Amino acid sequence: MNGSRPRKSLAGRTPRLGVLHIASEAAPWAKTGGLADVVGALPVALETLGHRVTTVLPLYRGMALPGAEIRPLEITLGTRRWRGSLHVLAQGATRRVVAVDVPEWYDRDGLYAQGGRDHPDNAERFAGLAQAALNFTQDDGDAGRIDIVHAHDWQAGLVPALIRQQPSRWTRVARAGLVMTIHNLAYQGLFPKDVVSRLGLGGDMFTLAVGEFWDQLSYLKCGIASSDMVTTVSPSYARETVQPEFGFAFDGVLHAVGDRYVGILNGIDTSVWDPASDPFLPARYSAGDVTGKRHNKRALLEHFGLPVGDDALSRPVIGIVSRLVNQKGCDLVLASAEPLMALDATWVVLGTGESHYETAFKALAARFPSRMGVQIGFDEGVAHVIEAGADLFLMPSRFEPCGLNQMYSLRYGTVPVVRAVGGLDDTVRGYGPRARRANGFKFHEATPDALLRAMRQALRVYHRPDRWAALMREGMSDDHSWGPSAREYVKVYRQARYAAAQRWAE
């Protein structure tokens, strides 16, 4: 790749840190879940704090970066060579996004899978992403000093390992602090060990100390083992994942990281999720005047074809926006369906996922057409109207690294009912006789009975208007913006820089 031609440097004041993010998705360009929201929002918050940020992700089918500079790209993995291009777009004085365009890898349906099956060349696709990001940084004349390389999830896990093993190849980042963030430990990037030689990754990659995991290569373990600091997306999830129950067999790997493993709660984009300005809402409202919620409730019921008379409007609406998978506790909802449908409440469900859950929820709505509406698929506008129009929001997750919908719900005055795991436990303060500043309801056991008890408690409180209004006000006053989270990441970055300096001093 030719890095000799002159380019204009990014304007702006000298930032305190130069940060390179590598991830498989970022909002608004490519999204399957919370990872994209984090990688889309965190760089903006870091720039606001004065830092220089570049984010690298694949250019998937349908993505476009109008106005981007196109640069040539060449990647070699083992004996094979791929050619493509880099789309480099300045988003601000000190923030850029770089999309890696290799059509053979990324111009296809599905970011990671198609028809429920992983793409067979995912090992190549994301090893290529790692090398493309490092090659770009090595050749880039606009980067300035890079202090931190921040890899997200298994798809970027090779990045810290490649830097550690080949510092003379990528000198621009060799002394950078290396940070790895785990967004969901259930996904570990496991591949047959022949990937190491086939992709020319080097024998040191496949050792117990780096990437070998039960005779397979784990891209996630490569990133964890090679990073100076490892983070995950909530303090409770950090504590949970060093225990066998939530560790997905990685609990020992994470336990060995010790105090270099920390949890930082995700933030939400409060410019997008704001009931006072949300363009998706039929009626806007604020903590000072929540009368608009009733108008949104009517619109929500109408959208799902549910009754909208005075009785229906006085009845609480319970919303679910979720991937329909076991992790999200769909089995708990369906196992307690009969008594849940007997409650004096209306249900609306938006989501997509495993076919048997989609079928089961549609069948439940067909059985109770005046009490439940179900929409299979995802619709951003409908998701916003559910958050605004529902009275309660249910998240009965079996595990939840952070969760964002409970924070959206709090901001919209929609009281969450959650299982006390991960970020749900960190953000929802459960209602009870001795609870202070409660903003929702929690249950602990992953059982239908525990879920049902929590829902019954919530509905009892709903019919006590003063207490319900206090719950709404408390949730709407919470600050879940990215500012506090970004400042915590900066603390981690400084620790990683110090650890990297110590490594080079040894």
N, C-alpha and C positions, 0 to 999 in steps of 0.2 A: 504494500500500500504506500502511495506516494504522500509523504508528509512534508515535502520541501516547499510547496507553493505557499506564498504569504497569505495569511488570513487575518481578519480583524479580530483583535482580542475582545473578550466580553467587557463591556463597560461597567462602571460602578466602583463603589468603595472596596478597599481590600477587605475581604471577609476574614473572620477569625479561623474558620476551618474550610478546607476543600473536601467535599464528600462525593464519593462515587457510589451510586446505588445500582445493583444488578438484580433484576427480577423477571419473572416470566409473564407478569401482567401488571398493568397500572391503569387506573381510571383516569380519564374517560375512554382510553383507547381499547383496552382489552380487559374483560372482567369475567371471572366466574365466581368470585367470593370476596371475603374481607381482605385478602392479600392485596387486591387491586386498589381498594379504598385506601389502605395504608400507604402503598407506594405512590399513589397519586397525591395524597394530602401531606405526608410528612415532608417532602422536599419543599413544598410551599411554606410550611411553618418554619423550616430551617432557614430558608431565604429571608423570611421576615425577621429572624433573629440575627441576620447579618452574614450567613454562611453561603458559600458558593457550592452549588449542587448540580450534578449531572446524573441522569437516570438512563440506564440502558435496558431495553426489552426487545423481544422479537417483533417484527412487522408481520402480523397475521393477515389472513385473507380479510379484505374489507376495510383494513386500517388505512388511514391517510393522514399525513402530516403536511398540510398545505404550507408552502413557503420554506420547506426544509432544504438545506444544502445537501446535495447528494455526493457522497464520497465513495471511492471504490473499496472493496473488501475482498480479502482472500484468506481462507482458513484451511489449514492442513491438520487432519486427524489421521494418524497412522500413515498409511500409504495413499490415502485419498485426499483430493484437494477440491474445495468448493469455492466458487466465486459468487459474489453478490454485491450489495451496496449498503451503505449506512446513510440513514436519513437523519440529519442533525438539525434540530429546531431549537432556536433560542426562544424561551418563554418569558424571560425577564432579563434584567441586567446581569444577574448572577445565577440563572437557572436554565438548564437545557434538558431536552430529552433526545435520546438517540435510539432509533429503531433499526434493528438488524434485519436486512432484507435478503434472505436466502430462500427463494421460492420453493426449492425442492424440500425444504424443511417446514416452512411455515405457511405456505399457500395451500391450505387444506381445511376441511371442515373440522372443527373441534380443536381447542388449544392443546389438549393432552390426549384426547381419546375420540373415537368415533364409534357409534353404535354400542356404547358400553364397554368397548375394549381399548386399552391403551394403544397408542401408535407404536408399532414395533421398533421404530428407530428413535424413541425418546432419548436413549443414551447419547446418540449422535447429536440430536437436535439441541440438547442442553449443554453438552460438552462444547458444541459449537458456539452457543451463546456466551459461555464463559470465556472462550478464547477470543471471540469477536470483541467483547468488552475490554479485555486486556490489550488486545492489539490496537483498538481505537485509542485507548489511553496512552499507550506507548508512542503512537504516531501523532497525537493531537497537539497542534500548536496553540490551542486556545485554553487548555485545561488549567493552567496555573499549577500551583502546588496541590498535590492530592495527599491529604492527611489521613483520610479514612476511606476504606473500601468496605461497603456494607452489602452483604449478600443476603438474599431473602429466600427461605425455603430450599427444598432439595434441588430445585431446578438451577439454582446458582451456587450449590454447595461446592462445586469443583473450584470456584474462584479463589477462596483462601488457600486451598491446598496447592493449586498451581503456583500461586505467588510464593508460598513457603518453599516449594520444591525447586522452583526455577527463578530465583531472584535476579540472576544476571540477564534473564530474557526480558523481564518486565521491570526495568530499573526505575521507571517513574512511580511505581507503587510498591517497590520492594520493602521500603521502610515505613509504609503506611500502617496505621492501626487497623486490624482486621476484625470485623464484627459480623456475626451470623445471627439472623433472627429466624426463629421457628414460629411459623404462623399456625401450623397444625401438625403435631407429631405423628399423626396417623399416616402421613404420606412421607416416605423415607427414601425414595429414589433408589430402589433395589434392582440390580442388574447382574447377570451372570459374570463370573470373574474374567472370562475371556475378553470382556469389554476393555480391560486395562491394556492388553497388548494390541487389540484391534484398533483402538483409538490412540495408541501411542502415549498413554498417560504416565508411563513410568512405573517400574516395579515398586517403588516406595509408596505408591498410592494404595497398593493392596497389602497392607500390613495391619495387624491388630491395633496398632497405635494410631492408624489413620482411617482407612476406609473399609477394611475387611469386616463383614458382619455376617456371621453364620455362613461362611464360604460364599458370600455374595459381596459385590461392591455396593456400598451405600453412599450415594452422593451427599446425603444429609450428614452422615457421620464424618465424611471428609471435611465438610464445612465446620462442624462442631469441633473436631479434633485440631483443626488448623487455625482457628480463630483466637484472637486475644481476649475477646469478650463474646459471650453468647447471650442473646436475649430471647424472651418470648413475650406474648402480647397481653399478659396480665400477671400481677403478683401471685394470685392464687394458683394459676396454671403452672407457674414456675415451681411452686411448692408441690403441686399434685404430680407433676411429671417425673419427679425423682422417686416416686412410689410405684410399685408394680401395678397397682390398679389402673393408673392412668398413663403409665410410661411406655406402652406398646413395645416392650422389651428393650427400650432405650434408657430405662431408669438408671442402670449402672453407668452408661456412657455419660449421662447428664450429672449423675452424682459425682463422678470423677472431675467434672469441671469446677466443682466447689463454688466459691463465692464469685467466680467469674461468670456465673449464670444468674441472670436477674430478670424479673418480670416488669414490663412497662405497659401500663394500660393504654390501649389504642384510644385515639380521639375520634371525633366525628367532624365532618365538614359543616360547621354551623351556618355557612352561607347557603348551602344547599338544603339543609334540614332546619328550617326555621318557619314555624307556622304563621309568623307575621308577614312573610314575603313569599311563601312557597307558591310557585305558579301553577302547580298541579291541583291546588285545592279550590273547590267551589267557593269556599268562604275562608278568609284568613282571620287569625285571632292571636292573642298573646296572653301571657300570664296575668296581665291586668284586666283582661276582658276575654273570657273564654266562651262567649255566647256563640261564636262561629262554629264551635264543635258540634252543636246540634244540627246546623245546616249540613256539615260534612257527614254526620251520621245518617241523615236522610239520603244524601247522595250515595253513600256507601251501600245502604240497603237497596236502593233502586238499582245500582249497578249489578248487584248479585241477584236481582229478581226476588227480593224478600219483602215481606209486608212492611208498610211505612205508615201505618195508622198511629194514633196516639199511644195505644198499648205497646206497639212495637218500638216506638221512640222512647218510651219510658223503661223498656226492658234493656238491660246491659248488653252491649255487643262485645264479643270476645274475638280478637283478631289473631291470626297466625300467618306470618310470611316466612317461609322456610324452604330449605331444601328438604324434600320428602325422603329422608334416609334415617337409618337407625340411630345415628349419632344425635339427631335432633329430638329423640324421644317420641317419634311418631307411633311406635308400638305402644307406648304408655297411653297415648290419647285413644287409640283404637281399642285397646283392651278395656278401657273404662267408658266406651262410647255410650252404652245404654244409660248409665246414671248421669253422664255429662249431658246427654240430650234431654234428660228429664228435668234439668235445672231450668229455672226461669231466666233464660238467656238466649241470645242469638249468636251464631258462629259464622265467621267468614274466613276462608282459607285460600291463600295464594301460594303456589309453589310448584316445583317440578322435581323429579328425582326417580327413585326406583319404581318400576312399573307396578309392582304389587301394592305399593303405598298409594300411588296415583289412583289405581282402580278401587282400592278400599275407601278412600276419601270420597270419590265420586259416588260410590254405592251408598255411603252414609248420607250424603246430601240428597240422593234420590229417595231414601227412606224417610227423611225428615225435611221435606222441601220448604217448609215454612220456618225452620229453625237453623238451617245450615246452607250456606252458599260456598261453592268450591270453584276456583279457576285454576286449571292446570297450565303451567307455563309461568313466565315472569313478565311483568309489566311494571315499569318504573312508576308511571303515574298512578296506577292502582295501588302500588305499595305505599305511596305517600298518602293516598286517601284513606287507606286502612289505618295508618298511624294516626291520622287526624280524626277519623270518624268513629273508631272503636273506643270503647270505654276501658277495656282491659286488653293486654297483649300477653299471650301465653308462649313461653319458651321452656319446655320440660326436658332440656338436653341431658343426655347421658354424660357427655363431656362438652365443654365449650371453652376453647382457648381464650377468647375475649367476648365475642358477640358484639354486634353493633345495634341490632334492632331494639334491644332493651334501652339503649341510650337515646335512640330516635324516639322511642315511646315516652321516656321521661320528659324529653324536650317538648313533646306534643301534648302533654297532660294526659297521656294514656297509661294507666297504671299497669306495670308489668307483674306477671306471676311467673316465677322462674324456679328452676332447680338450682340449689346453692352449690354451683360448681364454677371453677374458672372465673372469667371476667363477670359472669352473672352474679356471683357471690360478692365480687368487689364493688359492683356498681348499684346493686339493689339492697336497700336497707329494709329488712322485713318488718311488717306490722306485727305488733304484739303488745301485751299489757305494760311491759317495761321498755318498749322500744322508744328510742329518741330519734327524731327526725326521719321517721319511716317514710319511704317513697314507693313501696310495693309489697309483694308477698313472696315468700320463699318456702320451699320444701326440700328435704334432704334425701330421703330414700328414693331410689329409682323404681317406684312401684305405682301401680294404678291407684291404690288406696291413698298414698301420700299426695298424689296429684289431685285426687278428688277432694280430699280434706282442704287443701289450699284453695281450690276453686270455691268451695262452699264458704270458707271464711271470707274470701274476697267479695263474694256476692252479698253476704250479710253486711259487710261494711259499706258496700255500694248504696245500700238503702238507708244509710245514716249520712245525710248530705254534708253535714259540717265536717265529719271525719274524712269523707271522700274528697271534699274540696281541699282539706289540709294535705292529703296525700298528693293531689295534683299539683298544688303550689310548691310543695317540697321538691318534687321531681323536676318541675319547670325551672326551679332556681339553681339546680346543679350545673356546674361548669364541666362539660365533657368536650370542650373544644381541643384543638390540637396543640395550643400553646403550652399548657403544662406538660403534655407528653413529649413534645419536642425538646423542652428544656431537660427532661430526664435523659433523652437520647444524647444530648450534648454532654452530660455528665459521663455517660458510658463511653462516648467517643474519646473524651480526655483520658479516661482510664485505659482505653485500648491504645492510645498513642503512647502513654507511659509504658505499658507492657511491651509494645513493639520496640521502644527505645532500649528497654532492659534486655530484650532478646538480642539486639544487635551489639550491646555492650558486653555480652558474655563471650 
